[in-house]
Amino acid sequence: MVAMAVIGHARGGGPVLRRGARPGDGIHVTGALGGASVALRSRRRGRTPETELARRLDRPVPRLAEGSAAGAAGATAMIDVSDGLAVDLGHICDESGVGVRVEASRIPVVGELDDALFGGDDYELCFTAPDEDAVARDFAASGLAPPVRIGTVTEEPERVLVLPGGRARPLPDRGWDHAVP
């Protein structure tokens, strides 16, 4: 067994927590989601995953620069997508006392939509921010790819996923299951 603790400090105004999302904030992700889930499924089926997908699973890159840029842009809440977008975004909702409306067609997906929503180990960031121009400006100033806006924080506590074609359904509160069989 290996146990590790990381201690540090946040620059500027301190860390961006899960509990600051406000109605009207945009919801952003820093990159494509689902790649690690696709790679794991390939391995479980006895196949070798594509090199890039295997790298996403085996050697995830911490999004430190992206987190700093999001913080500088006024991010109100943030989480890494380690357990799947649906459950990790749900943590922001729970901590902030808000709901979300997510546009499925805007989510950058590798594999199927379910890989992005419920798969784990992508380690991209999901954050909320009120000012789209500040987000674009601070990511560009840092030389980073712009994050993708996938939805909006709502006042109502419902978590809604809008499917292509406009049909809305509840966003399930499920993701990676840490239980070992």
Helices and strands as residue ranges (DSSP letters): G 18-20, E 26-29, H 35-44, H 51-58, H 64-72, E 77-81, H 85-96, E 99-103, G 104-106, H 113-118, E 124-129, H 132-141, E 148-154, E 159-162, E 168-170
